[in-house]
Amino acid sequence: MKRIQGWGNAKTDYPVPEPAKQYLEAVLGEPESLQNTPVEDLINRVPPSNLPQHNLIQTDPEDRLRHARGQSLGDWIEMFDGLVDTFPSGVAYPQNNADIRDLMAYASKHSVNLIPYGGGSSVVGHLTPPEKGPLTISVDLARMNQLHDLNTSNLEATFGVGASGPQIESALQEKGFILGHFPQSWEYSTLGGWIVTRSVGQQSYHYGRIEPLFVTGHLETPAGPLDLPRVPKSAAGPDLRHIILGSEARLGILTEATVRIRRLPEEERFYAAFLPDFATGIEAMRQIAQQELPLSMVRLSDSMETETTFQLSGEERLVKIAKTGLNLFGQGKNRCMLIYGLTGNHAKNRLADRQLGSLIRKYNGMLVKFYLGEAWMKKRFLTPYLRNTLWDLGYALDTLETALPWDKLKSGRNTIIDAIGHGLEEENQQVLVFSHISHVYTNGGSMYITYLFRRSSDPHQTLARWQKIKTTASENIVAMGGTITHQHGVGLDHKPFLGAEKGPLGMSIIKDIIQKVDPDTIMNRGKLLDID
Ligand SMILES: Cc1cc2nc3c(=O)[nH]c(=O)nc-3n(C[C@H](O)[C@H](O)[C@H](O)COP(=O)(O)OP(=O)(O)OC[C@H]3O[C@@H](n4cnc5c(N)ncnc54)[C@H](O)[C@@H]3O)c2cc1C
């Protein structure tokens, strides 16, 4: 069963080892001892539903609470500390397009707001019911999760959009195929959610972001259905896939999507390397991308993230030995860990590994061909569970991301890290902040930043701390010309910064498209941009 407060399956935990607790205390200060609001109290707060009856809509208070928020830090503070005060008035579980059309007709008739719900893993406030205005129904797409068609000749598969990462991969892999879209939220996030938020998987360097994987789909809009063509490529005017990608439910509900698939690779390996410092690491990453080395992923942690990864690993003895070895080979305290993946046939992988090895050596780096890479791979979907444990210890953790061209990446990262690191100085609170680059292109890369700070016994203060850091970071990102989001989408949290990226004409084009297909504004009101 999925947790109501926090991330993931209630039976899965990621304990923080004792030395790591001491490390966090040394950096952030002793955490306050805090209690979470009991789930029962939250359920009791859900007001009675006053929706007109409909056979697809349930009004059970626990279910409404489960669909009230996503996974942003703001959502967490509200759910754990009892600040949550807006709930969907009902939850619907449609099974087909006719059900969706029925719900849209109901929403238009009764002026109700519909929020599609995929895996609920949004980290930017996509799922929050509006405070004012119409009642909200959460449209949970979990029952629209089947494999509809597998075309092995064209290497395409068509799924219902509620299919989660594990559902998609098990359906494909048992037949010898793979989609290869692995966001860290893979355990719960869904095909529909990935497409409308422009998600990026950890092996995007090989498999591509969701955009090139998305071939075609069926969108139910309030103005009627939209079917995209199923062609390999087209020059027939603007590509309508691109108004669905990133539409964040403002245009309707995507009900079915066809994606590009591949044959399962012959082998897959993950290894690690170390570079002496982050600036050198960035240069190596640029070369990897621009020489188009045939890896399946590459991820470079800065020195603080490298050290924190060591501290949180729970492998005290191993880490001690590793550090001695690394120091001996010239990888001192500024060392940065690089994880890389090899996916394909054996000969291609060997060649890629040799190319990567000589590039790493050219930058005075060192390869580590045992343990670290495989350990990263095995824990990659477990790591988000650390956030639950850290929260219970008294620390709030959040992440944010951007993408910048290579010639701005290093200075841009330093500016953001600096702004976040000093973000709570006025309150005399420390912030632990670190970063990695995990998606690279020939012209630049993404920057993913994680930060932790102490929770306060006053939840409003915890919320204010988060808002302060988030706003400062976002303002800095926009000022340096970075994108406000490389992968998480806009939702509520990035909405104030969208205009800076799109410009006034761009914003009005997006607005016009939304108004054309949703004249009564029944779809995910208030997200992405303001219309009303
Ligand atoms: C631990 C963690 C790790 C993450 N890692 C990554 C990562 O590596 N890469 C990445 O890109 N993102 C990541 N995210 C963010 C998040 O997982 C993605 O944005 C994901 O694409 C959301 O998918 P979902 O199915 O959970 O959508 P939801 O959170 O349920 O919904 C997100 C938005 O999409 C809309 N929506 C969902 N389905 C449909 C549909 N069928 N039709 C129309 N609208 C729809 C919803 O209304 C909402 O506006 C992470 C989040 C968490 C919590």
Ligand as a Chemical Component Dictionary entry (heavy atoms), coordinates in Angstrom:
data_LIG
# 
_chem_comp.id                   LIG 
_chem_comp.type                 NON-POLYMER 
_chem_comp.pdbx_formal_charge   0 
_chem_comp.three_letter_code    LIG 
# 
loop_
_chem_comp_atom.comp_id 
_chem_comp_atom.atom_id 
_chem_comp_atom.alt_atom_id 
_chem_comp_atom.type_symbol 
_chem_comp_atom.charge 
_chem_comp_atom.model_Cartn_x 
_chem_comp_atom.model_Cartn_y 
_chem_comp_atom.model_Cartn_z 
_chem_comp_atom.pdbx_ordinal 
LIG C1  C1  C 0 11.081 10.601 -5.893  1  
LIG C2  C2  C 0 10.809 11.312 -7.186  2  
LIG C3  C3  C 0 11.706 11.212 -8.216  3  
LIG C4  C4  C 0 11.459 11.844 -9.435  4  
LIG N1  N1  N 0 12.347 11.693 -10.449 5  
LIG C5  C5  C 0 12.078 12.230 -11.657 6  
LIG C6  C6  C 0 12.972 12.020 -12.755 7  
LIG O1  O1  O 0 13.985 11.315 -12.636 8  
LIG N2  N2  N 0 12.660 12.598 -13.945 9  
LIG C7  C7  C 0 11.527 13.332 -14.109 10 
LIG O2  O2  O 0 11.282 13.808 -15.206 11 
LIG N3  N3  N 0 10.676 13.560 -13.082 12 
LIG C8  C8  C 0 10.915 13.019 -11.877 13 
LIG N4  N4  N 0 10.045 13.225 -10.834 14 
LIG C9  C9  C 0 8.824  14.027 -11.055 15 
LIG C10 C10 C 0 7.605  13.185 -11.503 16 
LIG O3  O3  O 0 7.812  11.825 -11.226 17 
LIG C11 C11 C 0 7.327  13.369 -12.980 18 
LIG O4  O4  O 0 6.898  14.696 -13.205 19 
LIG C12 C12 C 0 6.310  12.392 -13.576 20 
LIG O5  O5  O 0 6.316  12.548 -14.961 21 
LIG C13 C13 C 0 4.899  12.544 -13.040 22 
LIG O6  O6  O 0 4.164  11.401 -13.437 23 
LIG P1  P1  P 0 2.868  10.908 -12.631 24 
LIG O7  O7  O 0 2.289  9.792  -13.390 25 
LIG O8  O8  O 0 3.223  10.635 -11.239 26 
LIG O9  O9  O 0 1.934  12.182 -12.746 27 
LIG P2  P2  P 0 1.094  12.915 -11.626 28 
LIG O10 O10 O 0 2.013  13.404 -10.572 29 
LIG O11 O11 O 0 -0.030 12.076 -11.201 30 
LIG O12 O12 O 0 0.547  14.148 -12.461 31 
LIG C14 C14 C 0 1.403  15.149 -12.938 32 
LIG C15 C15 C 0 0.600  16.081 -13.857 33 
LIG O13 O13 O 0 0.223  15.358 -15.020 34 
LIG C16 C16 C 0 -1.197 15.348 -15.180 35 
LIG N5  N5  N 0 -1.549 14.047 -15.770 36 
LIG C17 C17 C 0 -1.182 12.821 -15.345 37 
LIG N6  N6  N 0 -1.635 11.889 -16.213 38 
LIG C18 C18 C 0 -2.302 12.554 -17.184 39 
LIG C19 C19 C 0 -2.981 12.155 -18.363 40 
LIG N7  N7  N 0 -3.074 10.882 -18.729 41 
LIG N8  N8  N 0 -3.556 13.110 -19.126 42 
LIG C20 C20 C 0 -3.464 14.403 -18.805 43 
LIG N9  N9  N 0 -2.829 14.843 -17.700 44 
LIG C21 C21 C 0 -2.255 13.925 -16.908 45 
LIG C22 C22 C 0 -1.745 15.580 -13.798 46 
LIG O14 O14 O 0 -3.026 16.147 -13.825 47 
LIG C23 C23 C 0 -0.714 16.546 -13.252 48 
LIG O15 O15 O 0 -1.014 17.831 -13.715 49 
LIG C24 C24 C 0 10.277 12.619 -9.599  50 
LIG C25 C25 C 0 9.368  12.705 -8.548  51 
LIG C26 C26 C 0 9.623  12.061 -7.352  52 
LIG C27 C27 C 0 8.623  12.157 -6.241  53 
# 
loop_
_chem_comp_bond.comp_id 
_chem_comp_bond.atom_id_1 
_chem_comp_bond.atom_id_2 
_chem_comp_bond.value_order 
_chem_comp_bond.pdbx_ordinal 
LIG C1  C2  SING 1  
LIG C2  C3  SING 2  
LIG C2  C26 DOUB 3  
LIG C3  C4  DOUB 4  
LIG C4  N1  SING 5  
LIG C4  C24 SING 6  
LIG N1  C5  DOUB 7  
LIG C5  C6  SING 8  
LIG C5  C8  SING 9  
LIG C6  O1  DOUB 10 
LIG C6  N2  SING 11 
LIG N2  C7  SING 12 
LIG C7  O2  DOUB 13 
LIG C7  N3  SING 14 
LIG N3  C8  DOUB 15 
LIG C8  N4  SING 16 
LIG N4  C9  SING 17 
LIG N4  C24 SING 18 
LIG C9  C10 SING 19 
LIG C10 O3  SING 20 
LIG C10 C11 SING 21 
LIG C11 O4  SING 22 
LIG C11 C12 SING 23 
LIG C12 O5  SING 24 
LIG C12 C13 SING 25 
LIG C13 O6  SING 26 
LIG O6  P1  SING 27 
LIG P1  O7  DOUB 28 
LIG P1  O8  SING 29 
LIG P1  O9  SING 30 
LIG O9  P2  SING 31 
LIG P2  O10 DOUB 32 
LIG P2  O11 SING 33 
LIG P2  O12 SING 34 
LIG O12 C14 SING 35 
LIG C14 C15 SING 36 
LIG C15 O13 SING 37 
LIG C15 C23 SING 38 
LIG O13 C16 SING 39 
LIG C16 N5  SING 40 
LIG C16 C22 SING 41 
LIG N5  C17 SING 42 
LIG N5  C21 SING 43 
LIG C17 N6  DOUB 44 
LIG N6  C18 SING 45 
LIG C18 C19 SING 46 
LIG C18 C21 DOUB 47 
LIG C19 N7  SING 48 
LIG C19 N8  DOUB 49 
LIG N8  C20 SING 50 
LIG C20 N9  DOUB 51 
LIG N9  C21 SING 52 
LIG C22 O14 SING 53 
LIG C22 C23 SING 54 
LIG C23 O15 SING 55 
LIG C24 C25 DOUB 56 
LIG C25 C26 SING 57 
LIG C26 C27 SING 58 
# 
